[in-house]
Amino acid sequence: MLWFSSVVLSVAVILQVTGGVYARATYDSTPNIYPSPLGGRSSYDTYWNLAYMKAREFVSQLTLLEKVNLTTGTGWEMGPCVGNTGSIPRLGFPSICLQDGPLGIRDTDLNTAFPAGIATGATFNKNLMYLRGNAIGLENKSKGINVALGPCMGPIGRAPEGGRNWEAFGSDPYLQGIAAYETVTGIQDAGVIATAKHFLLNEQEHFRQHAEWVEFGYSDLKEPYSANADDRVLHEIYVWPFAEAVRAGVGSVMCSYNQVNQTQACQNSYLMNKVLKDDLGFQGFVVSDWLGQRSGVASALAGLDMTMPGDGIGWADGISLYGSNLTLAIMNGSLPMWRVDDMATRIMAAYFKVGQDPKTFPSPNFSSWTLNSTGYTFPTDEDSAFGVVNQHVDARSSASSQASRQISLESMILVKNENNSLPLTNFKKLSLLGSAAGPFSGGPNGCVDRGCNNGTLATGWGSGSVNFPYMVTPADIFNYRAAMNGFQLDYSLDDYDHDSATTYAAAADAAIVFVSSDSGEGFLEVEGNIGDRNDLKLWHGGDDLIKAVAAVNRHTIVVVESVGAVDMEAWIENENVTAVLYSLVPGQDIGFGVVGVLLGDYNPSGRLPFTIAKRKEDYPATVIYNTTSAVPQINFTEGLYVDYRHFDKQNIVPRFEFGFGLSYTNFTFSNFTVTVKEGVDTDPYPFAPKAYLDPVFYNGTNSSRPSTDEVLYPKNFRKYKKFVYPYLTDEDVKDLKYDTEAYPYPDNYTEIPPNDPSPAGGASGGNPFLFDQIVTVTCEITNTGPIVGTQVAQLYLSYPDDAGVEFAVQSLKGFEKVELTAGQSYSVAFTLTRKDLSYYEVESGNWKIPRGKFHVYVGSSSRKRQLAGSFTLE
């Protein structure tokens, strides 16, 4: 019976070290770590502990069936949202609504199509990251959404072709971590629970889900791919952004579809019980990706608190791996009552922490399944009520539009500008060439989940996309400006009509060529690309269009609208291509950003959140596109060397480096200081965290198990088709026996809660001493050019060469964005924390500062180090 399936439960790898016994992950095994830590035991997290007081008071009133309802979705299309928990009518507690996604509200109307994560990361603007998150949170609340399924920090962009890289913030853990912290804080300040996803190593769409790829013809596939990485790589690269989300107090974390080191992520006790709930001190609840749960008791023991959408194995099949099976597991003794109590308490603690109240929080006022005003309550069941399902509440506000438009401006990255060809001035005729300049004939929402690349590219496709309330294209703004300013505008929006393009280009003062490259989620195939991009080439023959135009116009400007890096080598060094502007799917206001920079209304300030290589082969990893294996293996053999770290290590010259971006003005860096603070602790290891608070149980562990009569369907109960219920049937309980020894528990299983957190844990985000400030770095930035402009000062740290540990050549550990008028100077200050200076030592399961000389660099990109200094820790 699949409910009892353990899928893969590997034997733990144990290391004996001074001070304790620690398990570690290896490529071919995942340790078993039990029990799942009880929430609310942190000695440091006051706000979480207050939320737990409320949650325990609430959960202590619940029956088993009501607790199960909190943990289980009602089924696909069995409620207004993409995810809906069961309700608790007896206490007036409604269903909890969970809704996509990371850049706005999916499947509704009158909402903002915000810039994607990758555009937000490109701003390097912490305040904008917060404001975007807060605006997203406010819109979710106005629609009655309790849990927003974002932000996205996985994938980190290990493979440049990765289909969902654009949903996250860039290919550096520090940048992603700052963006995650600010976004989570913004969303939850609005009173909505944020969800950090996808945990973990969700780095490509190919073979991410089993059933999906069997449908694509891979009949031998038995399980989704296993992403395999060692402990140090996990903690320093892929977990780092999630640690920052947890430090911000994120209420929910979504486990991913793939396997990690041979174990399903949503059943991976090492990831959920140890790394997330112990090392990071996570106090909220873990929710599965939709149909990401592949077992019952095993996933509950491993730390999965909520299953979504409730259906377990197939979409809308009405069969859940929790629901009635969770009830049955309690009744037959295969799952302890305290675990279900903790699942429900974690959910309610997150609910109360963000200030939600069932009496005042709005109810969902939309349907994910239709934009019509009326419809069935449950679309797959025509016996359900028919009535108003969409109230068409306008969620937008001035805060939404301001954040959207400002990110559109600040995310634009100028990567080439020969002879100051931009901004455009003193011209009479312009030509716009290429479909990406203008609208899609079917309208901005003409393709389901934005699953097409027609017209201006403002978002990728999939569950992370939203409906556009409007889309301002570059052609729209250029048309308006032509009318206002009196210049002539010609355009050809056919990518393959080179005759028209060259005719217009030859007669223009400047020819602007718009090209694109798209990607998205793997359930949709777009122009032969199944989620992941097949390569890094421009779509629709973009290289050929650029070369054709450049052959007839010496002032050819290229606007790249893309989800990530593209291959520019066919034309980037063409002397007639005088400028290149990069647009990273910045949402509904893309036209304002593109044209604002081209015409000089705004001085470009975006920076590349990834590296653009000269050759695809220069990247450290690529998507695995084909397999004959039943379980594809993706070994992260590049280790720590993701993106620019790889280029630095291998001494590869990129086309444009991480952090790069040009301005219309000039800056200098000066007055550099690097100081180790006096009196701070610089010992290799942080102080040990305080012991956990005493565990709290409800009426013992298994003593509160209800009688059989209390969990049966009520008599004359009205059931809806495919709705997931917590009740048991007479057949379920006919031979029911309570036997705690009958279930084949995994190796190392225990129910004894530890007294102490791991040495890396203790508080939200990790050991609180990891965030002690140890080093201060200051410098002065001066705008030496003629106009106002913005500089992004970036701090990179190099670790001691002689520490006996392998390190990246340099790692981003700070950035500050400052706007300066002509001639103005500003002093920028950075702080380096203990964690910034440390590496994750696998043997001790702790963060450790190496001894020796550290080098600090500050500059305008990862390869433009204007300032250099050092300090030594003995």
CORTA-V155080 format. One record per backbone hydrogen bond with DSSP energy under -1.0 kcal/mol. NH is the residue of the N-H (numbers start at 1). CO is the residue of the C=O. Records with the same first field share a line. If there is no record, write none. Layout:
# CORTA-V155080
NH: CO / CO
This chain:
# CORTA-V155080
4: 1
5: 2
8: 6
15: 22
17: 20
20: 17
22: 15
24: 13
26: 29
29: 26
46: 44
49: 45
50: 46
51: 47
52: 48
53: 49
54: 50
55: 51
56: 52
57: 53
58: 54
59: 55
60: 56
61: 58
62: 59
67: 63
68: 64
69: 65
70: 66
71: 67
73: 307
74: 84
75: 309
78: 75
83: 98
85: 96
86: 69 / 72
88: 93
91: 88
92: 89
93: 88
98: 83
99: 147
104: 101
106: 100
114: 103 / 112
116: 585
118: 166
120: 116
121: 117
122: 118
124: 121
129: 125
130: 126
131: 127
132: 128
133: 129
134: 130
135: 131
136: 132
137: 133
138: 134
139: 135
140: 136
141: 137
142: 138
143: 139
144: 141
145: 140
146: 97
147: 97
148: 193
149: 99
150: 148
153: 197
154: 197
162: 159
165: 162
167: 164
168: 165
171: 609
176: 172
177: 173
178: 174
179: 175
180: 176
181: 177
182: 178
183: 179
184: 180
185: 181
186: 182
187: 183
188: 184
189: 185
191: 188
192: 187
193: 146
195: 150
196: 252
197: 151
199: 254
203: 201
208: 205
213: 209
214: 210
215: 211
217: 214
218: 213
219: 217
221: 218
222: 630
223: 630
225: 207
226: 632
227: 259
228: 634
234: 230
235: 231
236: 232
237: 233
238: 233
239: 234
243: 239
244: 240
245: 241
246: 242
247: 243
248: 244
249: 246
250: 245
252: 194
253: 285
254: 196
255: 287
256: 199
259: 225
260: 263
261: 227
263: 260
265: 258
267: 264
268: 265
269: 267
272: 268
273: 269
274: 269
275: 270
276: 271
277: 272
278: 274
279: 274
280: 275
282: 276
285: 251
287: 253
288: 306
291: 308
292: 289
296: 3
297: 3
300: 296
301: 297
302: 298
303: 300
304: 299
305: 286
306: 286
307: 71
312: 319
317: 314
325: 322
327: 323
328: 324
329: 325
330: 326
331: 327
332: 328
334: 329
335: 329
340: 336
341: 337
342: 338
343: 339
344: 340
345: 341
346: 342
347: 343
348: 344
349: 345
350: 346
351: 347
352: 348
353: 349
354: 350
355: 352
356: 351
360: 357
361: 357
365: 143
368: 80
375: 387
377: 385
381: 378
384: 381
387: 375
389: 373
390: 373
391: 365
395: 110
401: 397
402: 398
403: 399
404: 400
405: 401
406: 402
407: 403
408: 404
409: 405
410: 406
411: 407
412: 409
413: 582
415: 580
416: 580
418: 578
420: 417
421: 418
424: 598
430: 488
431: 510
432: 490
433: 512
434: 492
437: 434
438: 435
443: 440
446: 443
450: 447
451: 448
452: 450
456: 438
461: 519
462: 449
465: 462
472: 588
475: 437
477: 473
478: 474
479: 475
480: 476
481: 477
482: 478
483: 479
484: 480
485: 481
486: 482
488: 428
490: 430
492: 432
497: 494
498: 496
501: 497
502: 498
503: 499
504: 500
505: 501
506: 502
508: 505
509: 429
510: 429
511: 555
512: 431
513: 557
514: 433
515: 559
517: 561
520: 531
521: 461
524: 521
526: 529
529: 526
531: 529
532: 530
533: 161
539: 516
545: 541
546: 542
547: 543
548: 544
549: 545
550: 546
551: 547
552: 549
553: 549
556: 576
557: 511
558: 579
559: 513
560: 581
561: 515
562: 583
563: 517
567: 536
571: 568
572: 568
574: 571
577: 574
578: 556 / 576
579: 556
580: 416
581: 558
582: 413
583: 560
587: 458
588: 113
590: 587
591: 472
593: 589
594: 590
595: 591
596: 592
597: 593
598: 594
599: 595
601: 596
602: 596
606: 412
607: 122
608: 660
612: 656
618: 615
619: 616
634: 226
636: 228
637: 635
639: 636
641: 638
642: 640
645: 642
646: 643
647: 643
648: 644
649: 645
650: 646
652: 647
655: 612
656: 612
659: 608
660: 657
662: 414
668: 782
670: 780
673: 778
675: 776
677: 774
692: 755
693: 41
705: 702
711: 708
713: 728
717: 714
723: 720
724: 74
728: 711
733: 729
736: 733
739: 332
742: 739
745: 743
749: 746
761: 758
765: 280
766: 763
767: 760
770: 767
771: 768
772: 769
774: 832
775: 832
776: 675
777: 830
778: 673
779: 828
780: 670
781: 826
782: 668
783: 824
784: 666
785: 666
789: 820
791: 818
793: 816
794: 859
795: 814
796: 857
797: 811
798: 855
811: 797
813: 795
816: 793
818: 791
820: 789
823: 783
824: 821
826: 781
828: 779
830: 777
832: 775
834: 772
835: 770
837: 833
839: 848
841: 846
845: 841
846: 841
848: 839
849: 684
852: 873
854: 871
855: 798
856: 869
857: 796
858: 867
859: 794
860: 864
862: 658
866: 864
867: 858
869: 856
871: 854
873: 852
